[in-house]
Amino acid sequence: MNLEDTNISYQNTSLCYQCAKCSSGCPIIEEMDMLPHQVIHLSSLGLEERVLNTETIWICANCYACAVKCPNDIDITGIMNKLKQMALDKGIEPKRKDVYKFHKTFANDILKRGKAHELRIMGEYNFRLRRPFKNVLLAPKMFLKNKLKIRPPKAVKGFRHWIKILLRKS
Amino acid sequence: MENKKIALYPGCSLETSSSHYLKSIEKVFEVLELPFECMKDWNCCGATSVKSIDQRLNLMLNLRNLALAEEQGIKELVVPCASCYHRLVSSEFELMKDQKLRKELNKETGFNYKGKIKVRNILDFFVNVVGLEKISSKVTRPLDDLLVACYYGCLNTRVPKPMSFDTMEYPMTMDKITETLGAEVVDWSYKTECCGASLFITVDSISTKLVGKILNDASLREVDCITVSCPMCQTNLDTNQGKVREVFHIKEPVPTPFITQLMGLAFGCEPGELGLDKNFEAMKPLS
């Protein structure tokens, strides 16, 4: 796989000498089906299918612990994100659909008005998951403190028009 | 023309689930005699979600914010949310590092971002722009009896290296502010450990575990509270704390005030003025 193919998150995975500091620093390592240093290793060998099919790339919390620990400054977190996008581009079904659906719901929501509507995101996410009662106990608690707004935020001036043209272009 | 203004990029959560953070910032700015102004027409930074599935769109959303801030004459863009800060400062870094990319995205988005603004984390702003002396001069009710664990979370300090304002492994900016307020800070092991907020909604079993470890370490050190500066961390540490404490057998609640709420208390403001009534785990009244 050619990870250097793009100018966004340019990375040279061949710098990795498998010290595994990334894996030892990862706070959710026990939830992964492939360790971060193995992801980097396979990526640099071009064995992409085996990386794109992992839960690891989706479950990564994006906390950058791996990236700051890397002695060769490889942005491992950035690569995890690139791999997610690569999986989607190749039509590979995300191994953790629950995580993917959240990201998709969030992205769709903010593109509507330019700002996130938290209640709607939570509701729509549950609908997409077909699990209407997930996190349902959080909602009343948050309502009580007026932390969830029923009304969506006011649309950002000029945003809709801007994003419409932009998405048409790409 | 040179940009001069200081303005805030509040981000989505400060307008809704963490409006108490914004309230406390506004109050603290008032006491410190700083002009309080939010940048106009900002959009969501995309957070972890957009960059996970579309990295180009993530850059364009942030370029729009940076370019608008620049057009509005802003010099210092102060960002309280660690997630927004991480997105904005990383995008600033990518765009300034790669001129070709900047040119291309400027053209595509119809903006003209030149790089005249400085994205500042709110902790960086308090310590390096406002200054600890000024903060100290406003303290009227020192937090003498308070033992505090300062929690930075993951995204505040883990930015591209040339952009960092504090050490990544063991940051001290928030500790310095807290000490200036008269409180005592503890050395602890979970300062920069991720709380799993990005998985709070999706895989809550993971975020419960991560929050548990953080609360547990703080609680063993018998702190009065964990202070935070990230609204994602605050929501994650606070909202479900009862359940987490049950799983981890932690007896006493651990309040998680924002650093600006602590500042406000030390400045003599009333808890209500700082939105402290919106925190789930309440602080004990100060003596």
Interface residues (C-beta under 8 A of the other chain):
Chain A: N7 I8 S9 P27 I28 E31 I59 A61 N62 C63 Y64 A65 A67 V68 D73 N81 K82 K84 Q85 L88 D98 V99 Y100 F102 H103 K104 F106 A107 I110 G114 K115 A116 E118 M122 Y125 N135 L138 K141 M142 K145 N146 K147 L148 K149 P153 V156 K157 G158 F159 W162 I165 L166 K169 S170
Chain B: C12 S13 E15 T16 S17 S18 S19 K40 D41 W42 N43 C44 G46 A47 T48 S49 V50 K51 S52 I53 D54 Q55 R56 L57 L59 M60 L61 R64 E94 D98 K100 L101 E108 T109 G110 C154 L155 R158 K161 M168 E169 E193 C194 G196 S198 L199 I201 T202 V203 D204 I206 L210 T239 N240 K278 F280
